């Protein structure tokens, strides 16, 4: 079946100019609108337009996006149906590029830049948690990043969940996990409804990647990754790469965020990001030098 060509078409006043991304359930286009200007429009794939679960998940993503209002979350402009089954979601056009691509090209990133990125993601995710939403798919591929302004925009609430949701309202069957295996929290592998602590684990994994250019597990296959997540501790930050060393404070923050037990992590993503920011901007070496200077000053008196 040939791929549907929507370039040049107008959906509810949004003229689709070019495809900028695609996934298993939808395609994303750069579009123009007389009132909203340049926006991004996500369109449900043709093959899924009669799939009730896919449609429900698509609409739910839009509703969750409307609930989360924060400068570091892409704004939801409109959700609708431009024709029979032609469900679309119009969102703010975010400048920059996907953090995944940026990190692969530039990583490991400078510590001050990592602190800035993680702080913004932590704030954005916390805003979702405040209104009862767990993102569940926090990863660099769901974050837009503008290196010039260093501004972050969180994307894609497609598999997010409501912490107050009744079991019969869930779109994921019990016993099946959702998310991206490289970033998913161990407790999510059971397929049970996860808490905001799962997003903190994913955020800590992103921070680990940005700082080292690699991930905290060395699995080569999904099966191996699944096993390591459940049975092995993550590789300590200072053992990730032989040519990279971080202060013990930085390593402690990252590894606490990666605790297998959600109760051992920080109270929330804002606290994790703040502690990491403090550690990255006050490395042990500087603290040691400051202590040495104070000791010398005492003996000079």
C-alpha positions in Angstrom: 0.0 0.0 0.0 1.6 3.3 -1.1 2.3 5.9 1.6 -0.2 8.6 1.9 1.1 11.9 0.6 -0.2 14.9 2.6 2.3 17.5 1.6 0.5 20.6 0.3 -2.8 19.6 1.7 -4.8 21.7 4.1 -6.2 20.2 7.3 -8.6 22.4 9.2 -6.7 25.5 8.0 -3.2 24.1 8.6 -1.3 23.8 5.3 1.2 21.0 5.5 4.6 22.1 4.1 6.9 19.2 4.8 7.3 16.1 6.9 9.7 16.5 9.7 9.3 13.2 11.6 7.5 9.9 11.8 6.7 7.2 14.2 4.8 4.0 14.3 1.4 5.7 14.9 1.7 9.1 13.3 3.6 11.5 11.1 4.7 15.1 12.0 4.6 18.0 9.6 5.7 21.6 9.5 2.6 23.6 8.7 1.4 27.1 8.3 -1.8 28.6 9.7 -3.3 32.1 9.1 -3.5 32.8 12.9 -0.9 30.6 14.5 1.9 30.9 12.0 4.4 28.1 11.7 3.3 25.1 13.8 3.9 21.3 14.0 1.0 19.1 13.0 0.8 15.4 14.0 -1.5 13.2 11.9 -2.6 9.7 12.8 -1.4 7.2 10.3 -4.0 6.1 7.7 -3.8 2.4 8.7 -4.7 3.2 12.3 -7.7 5.5 11.7 -10.2 2.7 12.4 -8.2 1.4 15.4 -10.2 2.5 18.4 -7.2 2.1 20.8 -4.9 4.1 18.5 -7.4 6.8 18.2 -8.1 6.9 21.9 -4.3 7.1 22.6 -3.9 9.9 20.0 -6.7 12.0 21.5 -5.5 11.3 25.1 -2.0 12.6 24.1 -3.6 15.9 23.0 -5.7 16.2 26.2 -2.6 15.5 28.4 -0.7 18.1 26.4 -3.4 20.7 27.1 -3.3 20.0 30.8 0.5 20.5 31.1 1.2 24.3 30.9 4.9 25.1 31.2 7.5 27.1 29.2 9.5 23.9 28.7 6.6 21.9 27.3 5.4 22.4 23.7 2.0 24.1 23.8 -1.0 22.3 22.4 -2.8 24.5 20.0 -5.7 22.4 18.7 -6.8 18.8 18.5 -9.5 17.8 16.0 -10.7 15.7 13.1 -10.2 17.2 9.6 -12.2 14.4 7.9 -13.5 10.9 8.7 -10.8 9.4 10.9 -8.3 12.2 9.9 -7.3 13.0 13.5 -4.7 15.7 13.9 -2.9 17.5 16.7 -1.5 21.0 16.2 1.3 22.0 18.6 3.8 24.9 19.0 6.7 24.8 16.6 9.8 24.4 18.7 13.1 25.7 17.5 16.3 23.6 17.4 16.8 19.9 17.0 16.1 16.7 18.8 18.3 16.3 21.8 19.1 12.7 20.7 20.7 14.0 17.5 22.5 16.8 19.2 23.9 14.5 21.9 25.2 12.0 19.3 27.0 14.8 17.3 28.3 16.8 20.3 28.5 14.5 23.3 29.8 14.2 25.9 28.5 17.7 26.6 30.1 20.4 28.9 28.9 20.0 32.5 27.3 23.5 32.6 25.3 22.7 29.5 24.1 19.4 30.9 23.0 21.1 34.1 20.9 23.6 32.1 19.3 20.9 30.0 18.5 18.6 32.9 17.1 21.4 35.0 14.6 22.4 32.2 13.5 18.8 31.6 13.1 18.2 35.3 10.9 21.3 35.6 8.8 20.3 32.6 8.3 16.8 33.8 7.5 18.0 37.3 4.8 20.3 35.8 3.2 17.1 34.4 3.5 15.3 37.7 1.7 18.2 39.5 -1.4 17.6 37.3 -1.2 13.9 37.8 0.5 12.8 34.6 3.5 10.5 34.3 5.3 10.9 30.9 6.6 7.2 30.7 8.7 7.8 27.6 11.2 10.4 28.7 14.2 10.2 26.3 16.4 12.5 24.2 14.3 11.7 21.2 11.3 13.4 22.9 13.1 16.6 23.7 13.7 19.5 21.4 16.8 21.5 22.1 17.9 24.9 20.8 21.7 25.1 21.3 21.8 28.8 20.7 19.3 29.7 23.4 19.9 26.5 25.4 16.1 26.2 25.6 14.4 22.8 26.0 10.9 21.8 25.0 9.4 18.5 26.1 7.4 16.6 23.5 5.1 13.6 23.1 2.6 12.6 25.7 1.6 9.7 23.5 2.1 7.0 26.1 1.7 9.1 29.2 -0.7 8.0 31.9 -2.8 9.6 34.6 -1.9 8.5 38.1 -5.6 8.7 39.0 -6.7 6.5 36.1 -8.9 3.5 36.9 -7.7 0.1 35.7 -10.5 -0.2 33.2 -9.4 3.1 31.6 -5.9 1.9 30.8 -4.8 1.5 27.2 -1.9 -0.7 28.0 -2.6 -4.3 29.1 -1.4 -5.4 32.5 1.9 -7.3 32.2 3.1 -5.2 29.2 5.4 -2.3 29.7 5.5 0.8 27.5 8.4 3.2 26.9 11.9 2.9 25.4 13.9 0.1 27.0 17.2 2.0 27.2 15.5 4.7 29.3 12.7 2.8 31.1 12.7 2.4 34.9 13.1 -1.2 36.2 9.7 -1.1 37.9 8.0 -0.3 34.6 9.0 -3.7 33.2 6.2 -5.4 35.2 3.6 -3.6 33.2 2.1 -2.0 36.4 1.1 1.6 36.6 4.3 3.5 37.5 4.8 6.6 39.7 6.5 9.9 38.9 9.7 8.2 40.2 9.9 6.3 36.9 10.3 9.6 35.0 13.1 10.5 37.4 15.0 7.3 36.5 14.6 8.2 32.8 15.9 11.7 33.5 18.9 10.4 35.3 19.6 8.1 32.3 19.5 11.1 30.0 21.9 13.0 32.3 24.3 10.0 32.3 24.2 9.9 28.5 24.8 13.7 28.1 27.7 13.6 30.5 29.4 10.5 29.1 28.1 9.8 25.6 27.0 6.3 26.6 24.3 4.6 28.6 24.5 3.0 32.1 24.1 -0.5 30.8 26.1 -2.3 28.1 23.4 -4.7 26.8 23.6 -5.6 23.1 20.1 -6.9 22.7 16.6 -6.1 24.1 16.6 -9.4 26.0 19.9 -8.7 27.6 18.9 -5.1 28.4 15.7 -6.4 30.1 17.8 -8.8 32.2 20.4 -6.2 33.2 17.7 -3.7 34.2 16.1 -6.2 36.5 19.2 -7.9 37.9 22.3 -5.7 37.6 23.3 -2.3 39.0 24.1 0.4 36.4 27.7 1.1 35.6 29.0 3.8 38.0 29.3 7.1 36.3 33.1 7.3 36.8 33.5 3.9 35.2 31.5 4.8 32.1 34.6 5.9 30.1 38.3 5.7 31.1 39.0 9.3 30.0 36.2 10.9 31.9 36.1 11.7 35.6 33.5 13.4 37.7 33.3 14.6 41.2 32.0 12.1 43.8 29.0 14.5 44.3 28.0 14.3 40.6 28.3 10.5 40.6 26.3 10.2 43.8 23.4 12.3 42.4 23.3 10.4 39.1 23.5 7.0 40.7 20.8 7.9 43.3 18.5 8.9 40.4 19.2 5.4 38.9 18.4 3.5 42.0 16.4 0.3 41.2 14.2 1.0 44.2 12.0 4.0 43.4 11.9 4.9 47.1 15.7 5.5 47.1 15.5 8.2 44.4 14.9 11.9 45.1 11.5 13.1 46.1 10.9 14.6 42.6 12.6 15.5 39.3 13.0 19.1 40.4 15.1 18.0 43.4 17.1 15.6 41.3 17.9 18.4 38.7 18.7 20.9 41.4 21.1 18.6 43.2 22.8 17.7 39.9 23.1 21.4 39.0 24.7 22.1 42.4 27.1 19.2 42.0 28.1 20.0 38.5 28.8 23.7 39.3 30.7 22.9 42.5 33.0 20.0 41.7 35.1 18.3 44.3 38.3 19.8 42.9 37.0 23.3 43.5 35.8 22.5 47.0 39.1 20.9 47.8 41.0 24.0 46.6 38.8 26.2 48.6 39.4 24.2 51.8 43.2 24.2 51.2 43.1 28.0 50.8 41.3 28.3 54.1 43.7 26.1 55.9 46.7 28.1 54.5 45.0 31.3 55.6 44.7 30.0 59.2 48.5 29.3 59.3 49.3 32.7 58.0 47.5 34.5 60.8 
